[in-house]
């Protein structure tokens, strides 16, 4: 299944008990091979933080994680260095915190055409500029 995160029912049976890829909507066109690899065997949900507000996605994800769909795992794939895309990583972390749910999450970024895994700690730390500076 593939669709837009904002338009997917939080209780969708296509997400329930499935591995889910949440990705920046520009990735299939810009980096088709990376998208193809990351999307194998996963339900894919796109989002664009230039068009959608992060808070809307956090609420959708928190509800999906806690009350309804509860995916098996979540992989986030974005373009490294994009101030919009990085918010998708933050949205997933915030939704997990709000929902109190523990779901395995893998954070991936495309840097120089290659997929690089980023630790949840790096994503979290990147929200606190003062901590990066010290």
C-alpha positions as a printed NumPy array, in Angstrom:
array([[ 0.   ,  0.   ,  0.   ],
       [ 1.137,  3.49 , -0.641],
       [-0.436,  6.833,  0.035],
       [-0.1  , 10.177,  1.735],
       [ 0.344, 10.058,  5.49 ],
       [-2.047, 12.964,  6.075],
       [-4.76 , 11.228,  4.052],
       [-4.352,  7.748,  5.526],
       [-6.831,  6.599,  8.131],
       [-5.063,  6.271, 11.497],
       [-6.657,  2.851, 11.911],
       [-5.94 ,  1.609,  8.404],
       [-5.625, -2.158,  8.289],
       [-2.902, -1.622,  5.698],
       [-0.741, -0.171,  8.499],
       [-1.788, -2.52 , 11.323],
       [ 1.034, -4.89 , 12.179],
       [ 3.042, -3.824,  9.148],
       [ 6.446, -2.301,  8.597],
       [ 5.885,  1.276,  7.47 ],
       [ 8.094,  3.651,  5.487],
       [ 7.374,  7.34 ,  5.982],
       [ 9.224,  9.386,  3.393],
       [ 9.596, 12.828,  1.916],
       [ 7.277, 12.995, -1.087],
       [10.006, 14.222, -3.455],
       [12.201, 11.164, -2.928],
       [10.722,  8.753, -5.533],
       [11.363, 11.276, -8.316],
       [14.721, 12.519, -7.044],
       [16.188,  9.244, -5.77 ],
       [14.194,  6.353, -7.263],
       [16.701,  3.605, -6.406],
       [16.956,  4.645, -2.753],
       [13.157,  4.749, -2.559],
       [12.799,  1.358, -4.214],
       [15.198, -0.254, -1.739],
       [13.692,  1.387,  1.339],
       [10.108,  0.643,  0.327],
       [10.464, -3.102, -0.25 ],
       [ 8.009, -5.101,  1.879],
       [ 6.697, -1.926,  3.572],
       [ 3.556,  0.136,  3.529],
       [ 4.699,  3.511,  2.195],
       [ 3.311,  6.845,  3.358],
       [ 4.545, 10.139,  1.942],
       [ 4.605, 13.56 ,  3.541],
       [ 5.859, 16.986,  2.555],
       [ 6.636, 19.36 ,  5.386],
       [ 6.597, 22.257,  2.934],
       [ 2.893, 21.599,  2.388],
       [ 1.781, 20.045,  5.69 ],
       [ 2.303, 21.335,  9.197],
       [ 4.333, 19.089, 11.484],
       [ 1.689, 19.244, 14.23 ],
       [-0.907, 17.642, 11.96 ],
       [ 1.42 , 14.753, 11.238],
       [ 2.425, 14.319, 14.894],
       [-1.231, 14.01 , 15.912],
       [-1.959, 11.558, 13.081],
       [ 1.063,  9.416, 13.953],
       [ 0.446,  9.448, 17.715],
       [-3.109,  8.265, 17.155],
       [-1.904,  5.65 , 14.671],
       [ 0.772,  4.373, 17.063],
       [-1.28 ,  4.276, 20.236],
       [-4.91 ,  3.673, 19.506],
       [-5.349,  2.153, 16.127],
       [-2.896,  0.792, 13.64 ],
       [ 0.224,  0.122, 15.732],
       [ 2.715, -0.682, 12.953],
       [ 5.45 , -3.259, 13.601],
       [ 8.222, -0.803, 12.722],
       [ 8.683,  2.632, 11.196],
       [11.426,  3.732,  8.843],
       [11.78 ,  7.431,  8.043],
       [13.526,  8.389,  4.786],
       [14.337, 12.005,  3.943],
       [16.819, 14.206,  2.129],
       [19.741, 15.162,  4.37 ],
       [20.117, 18.876,  4.964],
       [16.528, 19.794,  4.171],
       [15.067, 22.002,  6.914],
       [11.625, 20.716,  5.952],
       [12.428, 17.004,  5.726],
       [14.209, 16.876,  9.076],
       [10.878, 17.675, 10.715],
       [ 9.571, 14.274,  9.586],
       [12.122, 12.61 , 11.863],
       [11.068, 14.91 , 14.702],
       [ 7.382, 14.176, 14.066],
       [ 7.878, 10.434, 14.459],
       [ 9.904, 10.86 , 17.661],
       [ 7.336, 13.269, 19.108],
       [ 4.429, 10.969, 18.224],
       [ 6.141,  8.072, 19.989],
       [ 6.72 , 10.23 , 23.067],
       [ 3.139, 11.474, 23.15 ],
       [ 1.633,  8.034, 22.551],
       [ 3.921,  6.328, 25.05 ],
       [ 4.397,  3.581, 22.488],
       [ 7.616,  1.766, 21.768],
       [ 7.92 ,  0.954, 18.094],
       [11.292,  0.3  , 16.47 ],
       [12.265,  3.281, 14.311],
       [15.029,  3.548, 11.754],
       [16.053,  7.027, 10.59 ],
       [17.508,  7.213,  7.085],
       [18.732, 10.21 ,  5.111],
       [19.934, 10.474,  1.545],
       [23.303, 12.243,  1.483],
       [25.263, 12.6  , -1.738],
       [22.982, 10.031, -3.37 ],
       [23.615,  7.395, -0.694],
       [21.301,  6.209,  2.072],
       [22.808,  6.782,  5.51 ],
       [21.316,  5.535,  8.779],
       [21.153,  8.136, 11.547],
       [20.71 ,  7.185, 15.195],
       [17.607,  8.28 , 17.115],
       [20.023, 10.042, 19.484],
       [21.42 , 12.138, 16.628],
       [17.888, 13.109, 15.556],
       [16.995, 14.057, 19.1  ],
       [20.204, 15.988, 19.642],
       [19.735, 17.921, 16.414],
       [16.671, 19.546, 17.973],
       [18.875, 21.163, 20.643],
       [21.334, 23.478, 18.924],
       [22.977, 24.479, 22.211],
       [23.891, 20.817, 22.848],
       [25.454, 20.454, 19.422],
       [27.527, 23.564, 19.999],
       [29.039, 22.269, 23.261]])
